[in-house]
Structures are given as C-alpha cells and as structure tokens.
C-alpha cells in the first residue's frame, strides 16, 4: 500500500481542521526512535520528509502496533487519525 502521511490533518472534536500540526513528523520521530528493525527506520525517514511510502502488510501492522503501544507518545486523537488513515487506504 502507498501512504502519504503528510496529507493527514488533525481535526478537533467539532471536525474543524487544526492548523500547524505536522502529525507525520511526530509519527516519523516516534517510529525512528522506537523502531526495532531497519525497515521501519527507512520508512520513518521518508515519512518525516513528507514523501509517499510504500508499506507492505507486515510493516503496516508493525506501525499500527507501535501507534497502539505504550511507547507512542502521540495523543489519542492523533493516534486515531493515523489509524483511520491507514485503514482508509485500499
């Protein structure tokens, strides 16, 4: 699957877009620091640059598990936005 996390926007509880949040960079920073395999490090670097990344099912599951895990420092609504985006890409 191909993802471009830089297109992801955060919305408040009323559905209004929150400006000035580079959620893709926060995701990339967390993946880069928390990655346990080299593939995720390379993916994190591309995500941070705002590039489109192609991620297979195994890597996608690793990213989802990171987001759901205790090491991920993103707030819940950012985690939800990322997980919803991943699930929406077909």
HULIN-V562624 format. One record per pair of residues at least 6 apart in sequence whose ideal C-beta (glycine too) atoms are under 8 Angstrom apart, sorted by the first residue. I is the first residue (numbers start at 1). J is the second residue. Records with the same first field share a line. If there is no record, write none. Layout:
BEGIN
I: J / J
END
This chain:
BEGIN
1: 54 / 55 / 56 / 57 / 60 / 89 / 90
2: 52 / 53 / 54 / 55 / 89
3: 52 / 53 / 54 / 55 / 85 / 86 / 89
4: 50 / 51 / 52 / 53
5: 23 / 24 / 27 / 28 / 47 / 50 / 53 / 82 / 85
6: 22 / 24 / 47 / 50 / 51
8: 23 / 24 / 81 / 82 / 85
9: 17 / 18 / 21 / 23 / 81
10: 17 / 18 / 21 / 23 / 77 / 78 / 81
11: 17 / 18 / 81
12: 18
21: 78
23: 74 / 78 / 81 / 82
24: 47 / 48 / 50
25: 47 / 48
26: 74 / 78
27: 44 / 47 / 67 / 74 / 82
28: 44 / 45 / 47 / 48
29: 44 / 48
30: 66 / 71 / 72 / 73 / 74
31: 40 / 41 / 43 / 44 / 47 / 63 / 66
32: 41 / 44 / 45 / 48
34: 66 / 71 / 72
35: 41 / 44 / 66
37: 62
39: 59
40: 59 / 62 / 63 / 66
43: 53 / 55 / 59 / 63
46: 52 / 53
47: 53
55: 63
60: 86
63: 86
64: 83 / 86
66: 72
67: 74 / 79 / 82 / 83
68: 79 / 83
72: 79
74: 82
END
